Amino acid sequence: MIYVDSSFFIALALKNDQWHEKALKLIPKIENSEKMVSNLIISESVTLVGSLGGGKNGKMIYNYIADNCHITHIDQDICDSAIETFLKYDGVLSFADSVSIELMNIFKINKIVSFDSDFDKVKEIERIH
């Protein structure tokens, strides 16, 4: 299983995103893998794509995520663990990124599809980009 960050979905949906072509090229590499996201990834992706590309594009990326990824909903325990990760990296990683790291730890996932180089600070994670 691999974890997928919002930066991938945003790049995939927005043709003028600097990573759009790379995102398209990654699809064949990850399409046969089980993929996981959190509801925070959905929120970030749909919100940004919708604000930059319009509501229909936001809905399109929502449908893509819902059809292709296992969605994990965060709870208080995950938030409590994520804030510790947030502190460990001294705020360099966003809270949503810290939640992603916690979920990856819980589900023993060591690969993330992301264009966010902040994930390179986490030694246990291999970033696919």
ABEGO torsion letter per residue (X at the ends): XBBBBAAAAAAAABAABAAAAAAAAAAAAAAABBBBBBAAAAAAAAAAAAAAAEAAAAAAAAAAAAAABBBBBBBAAAAAAAAAAAAAAGGABBAAAAAAAAAAAAAGBABBBBABAAAAABAABBBBX
